[in-house]
Amino acid sequence: MSIHTELSPAEAADRLAIRELFDAYARCADSRDAEGQQALFTADTRFAVYLGGEGTEPSYVIEGRDALRPVFDDLRQYQVTTHFNGQSTVTLDGDRATGLSYTIAHHLFTVDGERMIMIASLRYRDTFAKVDGAWLFAERNLLLDWSETRPSPSAPTAG
């Protein structure tokens, strides 16, 4: 782990832009903006999901930004989602970078009239590319560390 005692303005701007990219991904997911979410990726992106976590084979791999739309549209099955982004690390190398970020995702849905919540602890291993001055995901690997699904009682109404 590196501690930065000095950053050039350009490096600080790159680090901020990459952090804003993480956050834009979560914001688009929670607002069901599949088109906006797609736009965060390079045209030749690779997106892999590891439902078995670290060290397993990918559950599925998608190649190319255009192929991502069904994955992001799939979030519409939930009544609401909330993604909380936590710590992240980024290593810059010119117009490329790698990073690791953590997210806790909440997915609210109804099954047979019962309100349920699925909470997932996710890690993203990313490769970024700076394209025309903007940072994008060149590769995104979603690793599911754990998840829990349980009933979620409705909040009482004020009255």
WOHU-V647320 format. One record per residue. PSI is psi as a letter, one per 20 degrees, with the letter a starting at -180 (999 if undefined). D_FIRST is the distance of its C-alpha to the first C-alpha in Angstrom with 1 decimal. Layout:
PSI,D_FIRST  PSI,D_FIRST
This chain:
p,0.0  q,3.7  p,6.7  o,9.8  h,12.9  p,15.1  p,15.6  q,18.8  h,21.0  g,20.7  g,16.9  g,17.1  g,20.0  g,18.2  g,15.3  g,18.0  h,20.2  h,17.7  g,17.2  h,21.0  g,21.4  g,19.6  h,21.9  h,25.0  g,24.7  g,24.9  g,27.7  h,29.7  g,29.5  h,30.8  j,33.5  k,34.5  m,34.1  h,33.8  g,34.8  h,32.1  g,29.5  h,30.7  i,30.5  i,26.7  q,26.6  q,27.6  h,31.1  k,30.0  r,27.1  p,26.3  o,25.8  q,25.4  p,25.6  n,24.8  i,26.9  j,26.4  a,22.6  p,20.0  j,21.8  r,25.1  q,27.2  q,27.1  h,29.8  q,30.5  p,29.4  p,30.7  p,31.0  p,31.7  g,31.5  h,35.2  i,34.7  h,32.3  g,35.0  h,36.3  g,32.9  h,32.4  h,36.1  h,35.7  i,34.1  i,37.6  i,38.6  q,36.9  h,38.6  q,35.3  q,31.6  p,28.8  p,25.2  o,22.6  p,19.2  c,16.3  q,12.6  q,11.2  q,8.4  p,10.0  o,10.0  q,13.3  m,15.8  c,19.1  j,20.9  q,18.7  q,15.3  q,13.5  r,12.0  p,11.9  q,13.8  q,15.8  q,19.4  p,22.3  p,25.5  p,29.0  o,32.1  p,35.5  r,38.6  p,42.1  p,43.6  l,47.4  i,47.5  p,44.7  p,41.6  q,38.4  p,34.7  p,31.9  p,28.4  p,25.6  o,21.9  q,20.4  q,17.2  p,17.3  o,15.7  q,16.8  p,17.7  q,19.0  p,21.7  o,23.1  p,26.8  k,29.4  i,26.8  p,25.5  p,22.3  r,23.3  p,22.1  h,23.0  p,22.0  p,21.2  o,20.7  p,21.5  p,20.8  o,22.9  g,21.5  r,24.6  q,27.5  p,30.5  p,33.8  r,36.3  q,39.2  n,38.4  q,41.4  q,42.4  q,42.0  q,45.4  q,47.1  q,48.3  999,52.0
